[in-house]
Amino acid sequence: MNMSLLKWVILLPIFFLSATISHTHLTTMSSDNDYWDFDNNALQAIWAETNYENLEKDIVEVEWLKDEYSSSDTGIVRVTDVNNYLDPTKKDHIQIEVFSESDFAGIKINLIETDKKSGIFEDSISFTINEKSSSENKLLRISNGDVITAKYTDKSLPEYYPREYDIINTATITSKESPKNTDVAVNLNHDTYSWMDKVLITVVAPDFNFDNKLVDEIGSKKEKKITIHTRNQILENYKLLETGADTGIFVGEVTLAGFPHDVDGNVRTGNEKGIDIASTDPTGTGPSDGILPVEKEDGITIIFEIGEILADSAQIQWNIGEIFWDEKIYPTSGEGTIRVIDPDMNLNQNSEDSFEIDVWSDEDLAGLNLTVTETGIRTGIFEGQVFFTNSKESSNDTLRVAEGSTIMAEYEDNTLPHPYGITDEVHITTTSITGTIIPSSERISLSNLEAVNICGIKQETYSVDQQVQIISNMSENQDSWRQSFVYLVLIEDIDKETVSLGQIIGHLEGDQSFSPSVSWVPTETGTYDVTVFVWESMDDPTALAPPLATTITITSDNDNTLQESCPPLEESQNSTTGIFKILPPLERAPASDCKIADIIGYSMNNFSVGQLSHIVCDIVNHQEKIQSFTYVVQIKDEENTTESISWIQGSLHPGQSFSPSVSWVPTEAGTYDVTVFVWESIHNRIILSPPILLENTVVIE
């Protein structure tokens, strides 16, 4: 199958199991595609729970008075901070940072309070195309199309917020002017650096190749000098050397030095206060001895002055780390590798760094302090080996486990980007398991592939424009392992051309069953081949079960008698029949916290035509027995016409929670109402939860 076809998705139902996320504890899963998806969703949840958005709205506001400027305009920036009028008898002032995509190092300016006790601070800056930035002259270097940013650090926050928080706002430069043409090019080797990175500088300047038999140098003369600076530090007259005689290419490097900080959260490392990074001053004359201190969120700019200003710039920021086991399951007497990826922990540019993480199992909750070591100089990738035993106690790098044990590894990240504060930390964990290894192709059972109509009834043939559901049964064959998967439905015509490719991404608990359903609306008559695949992930197409195939015949008859005989969704009735003593129907598997979310799980009310969205709810089985369910999503337009009906079928074990998600790609602009139903099944419409209505979802062109 052509992998490029995976991008050609018609309907994309996606579901995720629910997870509990706290501000300081971020849980991730495995190293497959679900790991990354889960990590991003968890990060959004952390930001939402920490309420940074309300912090920005309710306490401080930073704004440009216009959304767009030209290079000839005066840019006015305003900060509203009612907690920062320090002297009620006079106008106070505050300092902010302003930078552009052409000069991430930028400038610092003082804003003056507009009146005594107003808490509103303003000032203006000018823009330049061909000069260098100047804090003294309030002049910022820009280029056409640049985004310009104003950043204010609020240090007067309530107790329940971080000690300080960076608040930003942006505007755009729309000038049609451009820098003077030149044969000289100034380049940095990256667009973004971490705080301790090595910065490589290249200047292509053929006219400065003065002697074709010698290695020339540039940058150290005052009249044609090279300046390298961050927002607070500067190196002037920095020398670069030609790469060889007669090349006209000059290179150098500068090492970023960071600032005093406890990078590992371990008071036993570093100085007496646990600080691992010492303060330093800018030093060096070039080409490779430059040391330049930076801040948490900073920028670096290199300027070559040759009558005109030639420059390049990059951002400096921290990253959120990642951690994962190299396998999903290990033998109880085997060994495993834990990998941590965090460029911020690359502290020494000339040697391999190391730090400790926590590792534990169900059999040993105290666990180990395991040292992970950088895989090479400046890689930012750290690995450690854990040996498993089912007959001895844990010690050093050996962890006690048993058949079916869950094993955990946790990395405490103390170097976090905006919107986190400098003192924030996040605990990032990854999970694997020990036990008998089942071959990948036997981990899931796939059976009973068939096509049904919208009522869940199988037909001999289907009509053009009739909604068809492709369903099958899946079950997990591993007793104690959570298996992530992607379920793909490929539909091809008689010429083997792909007409539809749908997918469901999720995971199954041990011994759990699931009945995925992918919708398809045929547009032409004919015979179609349907093939279902179950893979590890979109990035790892390892088969978890043999594929299944069937055929569907599409006719021109628009006979929707069976569909029309389906009872309206709103007329489904409760039923209390059954042989079990169980909860009333509406209390069996209630749905809650329903939302329409974008592709990373962020709740939204407005979408664009063609934008992938997900209707997701939380469902919990409150009974002491397994509960089958069907999660149904109905979407109606403003004329009350049904635009789409999709469903997912599955089962919940006692006390189990589940977050099913049905995808929707709107094809026309308008206002839509989305209703979520939870039934016993398509055929047995016992209502397990009151219907939930999500009104007035707006779709724009």
HELIX and SHEET records of a PDB file:
HELIX    1   1 MET A    3  LYS A    7  5                                   5    
HELIX    2   2 ASN A   33  THR A   50  1                                  18    
HELIX    3   3 TYR A   52  ASP A   58  1                                   7    
HELIX    4   4 VAL A   82  ASN A   84  5                                   3    
HELIX    5   5 PRO A  206  PHE A  208  5                                   3    
HELIX    6   6 PRO A  343  MET A  345  5                                   3    
HELIX    7   7 SER A  440  GLU A  442  5                                   3    
HELIX    8   8 THR A  561  GLU A  564  1                                   4    
HELIX    9   9 LEU A  569  GLU A  571  5                                   3    
HELIX   10  10 PRO A  585  GLU A  587  5                                   3    
SHEET    1   A 3 HIS A  25  THR A  27  0                                        
SHEET    2   A 3 VAL A 426  THR A 434  1                                        
SHEET    3   A 3 ILE A 329  TYR A 330  1                                        
SHEET    1   B 8 HIS A  25  THR A  27  0                                        
SHEET    2   B 8 VAL A 426  THR A 434  1                                        
SHEET    3   B 8 THR A 406  ASP A 413 -1                                        
SHEET    4   B 8 SER A 354  SER A 361 -1                                        
SHEET    5   B 8 LEU A 368  GLU A 374 -1                                        
SHEET    6   B 8 ILE A 381  THR A 389 -1                                        
SHEET    7   B 8 GLU A 335  ILE A 341 -1                                        
SHEET    8   B 8 GLU A 322  TRP A 325 -1                                        
SHEET    1   C 7 HIS A  25  THR A  27  0                                        
SHEET    2   C 7 VAL A 426  THR A 434  1                                        
SHEET    3   C 7 THR A 406  ASP A 413 -1                                        
SHEET    4   C 7 SER A 354  SER A 361 -1                                        
SHEET    5   C 7 LEU A 368  GLU A 374 -1                                        
SHEET    6   C 7 ILE A 381  THR A 389 -1                                        
SHEET    7   C 7 THR A 398  ARG A 400  1                                        
SHEET    1   D 8 VAL A  60  TRP A  64  0                                        
SHEET    2   D 8 THR A  74  ASP A  81 -1                                        
SHEET    3   D 8 ILE A 120  THR A 128 -1                                        
SHEET    4   D 8 ILE A 107  GLU A 113 -1                                        
SHEET    5   D 8 HIS A  93  SER A 100 -1                                        
SHEET    6   D 8 VAL A 147  ASP A 154 -1                                        
SHEET    7   D 8 TYR A 165  ILE A 173 -1                                        
SHEET    8   D 8 GLU A  68  TYR A  69  1                                        
SHEET    1   E 4 VAL A  60  TRP A  64  0                                        
SHEET    2   E 4 THR A  74  ASP A  81 -1                                        
SHEET    3   E 4 ILE A 120  THR A 128 -1                                        
SHEET    4   E 4 LEU A 139  ARG A 141  1                                        
SHEET    1   F 5 ALA A 185  LEU A 188  0                                        
SHEET    2   F 5 LYS A 198  VAL A 204 -1                                        
SHEET    3   F 5 ILE A 249  LEU A 256 -1                                        
SHEET    4   F 5 LEU A 240  GLU A 242 -1                                        
SHEET    5   F 5 GLU A 217  ILE A 218 -1                                        
SHEET    1   G 4 ALA A 185  LEU A 188  0                                        
SHEET    2   G 4 LYS A 198  VAL A 204 -1                                        
SHEET    3   G 4 ILE A 249  LEU A 256 -1                                        
SHEET    4   G 4 GLY A 290  LEU A 292  1                                        
SHEET    1   H 5 THR A 192  TYR A 193  0                                        
SHEET    2   H 5 ILE A 309  ILE A 316  1                                        
SHEET    3   H 5 ASP A 298  GLU A 305 -1                                        
SHEET    4   H 5 LYS A 224  HIS A 229 -1                                        
SHEET    5   H 5 SER A 220  LYS A 221 -1                                        
SHEET    1   I 5 THR A 192  TYR A 193  0                                        
SHEET    2   I 5 ILE A 309  ILE A 316  1                                        
SHEET    3   I 5 ASP A 298  GLU A 305 -1                                        
SHEET    4   I 5 LYS A 224  HIS A 229 -1                                        
SHEET    5   I 5 ILE A 234  LEU A 235 -1                                        
SHEET    1   J 8 ILE A 444  VAL A 452  0                                        
SHEET    2   J 8 VAL A 468  GLU A 476 -1                                        
SHEET    3   J 8 SER A 513  SER A 515 -1                                        
SHEET    4   J 8 THR A 642  LEU A 652 -1                                        
SHEET    5   J 8 GLN A 627  LYS A 636 -1                                        
SHEET    6   J 8 GLY A 670  TRP A 679 -1                                        
SHEET    7   J 8 ILE A 687  ILE A 700 -1                                        
SHEET    8   J 8 ASN A 606  SER A 608  1                                        
SHEET    1   K 3 ILE A 444  VAL A 452  0                                        
SHEET    2   K 3 VAL A 468  GLU A 476 -1                                        
SHEET    3   K 3 SER A 517  TRP A 520 -1                                        
SHEET    1   L 5 TYR A 462  SER A 463  0                                        
SHEET    2   L 5 ALA A 543  THR A 555  1                                        
SHEET    3   L 5 GLY A 526  TRP A 535 -1                                        
SHEET    4   L 5 GLN A 483  GLU A 492 -1                                        
SHEET    5   L 5 THR A 498  LEU A 508 -1                                        
SHEET    1   M 3 ALA A 591  ALA A 597  0                                        
SHEET    2   M 3 SER A 613  VAL A 620 -1                                        
SHEET    3   M 3 SER A 657  PHE A 658 -1                                        
SHEET    1   N 3 ALA A 591  ALA A 597  0                                        
SHEET    2   N 3 SER A 613  VAL A 620 -1                                        
SHEET    3   N 3 SER A 661  TRP A 664 -1                                        
END                                                                             
